[in-house]
Amino acid sequence: MKYIYQEIRKADGIILRGVINTPDDFDANKKYPTAIFFHGFGGDRNGSTDFRIQHSQYLTDRGFVTIRFDFSGSGESDGSFYDMTVSRELEEAEMMNDFAKLKYFVDKDKIFWIGHSLGGVISTLLAYKLKPKALVLLAPASDMNDKDYLKVMAKTVFEGEALSQSKIKAGQSFDELVASIRDADIGGKRLHINFLLDFILKDIYGKAKEYEGKVQILRGNKDALVFRDANEKLQKAFKYATYEEIDQADHSFTNEDVRNIVFSKTYEFLKNLI
């Protein structure tokens, strides 16, 4: 697998950094089916224990080009995680897709998206508009902006700030809760409450209904972050989607045997569409 490091400069001067991976026998004068990876919340283009590097290796070994960028505020890209919102990542995902289409060696009729967790949500929200050939969604966090889910998230992720001010009360509504919180530390990075306020407005299932392409949804049966009913509901929202659980897999597919299953299933799905 070869590496071609790339940058995308946004209008505000922020630079998104990423990499194009190609087969070892890459020929820039040929056209290749291409997979664009969208990483999840707080993640990066490489993935937990190199998940997305391994996935790219598997696909490039079989004739694909892959493109992996860090969203701003994550990984090596410029920008602040503090100001991260889903709206911002949607804009950047569109830039990444436009970037891919400008490359001569990318077959523009065979661009696929692979989104993990929040990256799966980004893919779902944007696919109806940009029309990739197909989607692979790995544990897409499709219920992440449900008010009940977000209330739990706010209480668990943001509660350090809120509790120190004694502002969480029994029976408090979501709106009352977020009104009392400004930001929180997310494992070493601070995030503004605007992330939740922006996310709550996104119609994940509604946008899924508008996408006409095929979708493969894979989720581990040991995933403690994304629940089965959410992904089953997402499958039903799409017109042409399959849902499959991977035995003994967690949210990040942190097992070599499990990952090989994911990579194989992804490849077989994509191969049948090229």
C-alpha positions, 0 to 999 in steps of 0.5 A: 500500500502506497501513501500520498499525503494530502491537504485541503485548505478551507476558506477560513485557512484551516487545513485538513490533513489526510492520506490517499492510499493506493495499490502497490502497482498504482498507475495514475493514468488508470481509474480506480474504485475509491472508498472515502473513510469518515471517522467517528466522534473524537477519532482520527483517520487511522482509527483505534489500534489502526482500524482504518489503516488496516481496512485501507490495506485490505481494500488497496490489496484488492484494487481500491484507492482509499482516502482518509482525512481527519476532520478539523479539531481531530488528528493532525488537522487544524482547528479546535475540537471545542467548536466541533459540530456535526454541521461543521463535519458535514461541510468538511465531508463534502469537501473531502468528496469534492477533493476525491472527484478532482483526482484523475485516478478516482472513478467518479462513478465508483466512489463509496463511503465508509463511515464509523460511528458518528462518521456513519451519521455524517454519511447518512445525513449527506448521502442523499445530496452527494450520491456516493455509489454505496455506503458502508456504515460501521456501528453508525450512531443513528440514535445519538441525537435522540433527546433521551440519548442526548440527555444521558450523554449530557449527564454522563459526559458533561456532568462533571461541570454541571455537578460541580455547580449543583445544577442537575436536578431530578426530572430536569428536561433536556432543554433545562439540562443543556441550558445549565452547561457550557462545555465539558472535558471529553477525555482530554479535550474540551467540547462546547455544548453547541455540539449537542444543540446543533446535533439535535436538529439533524433528521438522521432517519429522514435523510436516510429515506432520501438516499437511493443507493445500497447500504451495508450496516455492520455492528458488533453484538457486544457494542455498548455504545450503539444499540441494535434497535437503532441500527435496525431502525436505520436499516428500515429507513434506507430503501436498500439496506442490509443489517448484520451483527458481527459476533463478539465485536465491540464498538471499535471492532477491537479484535483481529479476527473480528476485523478480518470479518468486517474487512471481508464483508465490506470488500464483498459488498463493494466488489459486487457494485463495481 
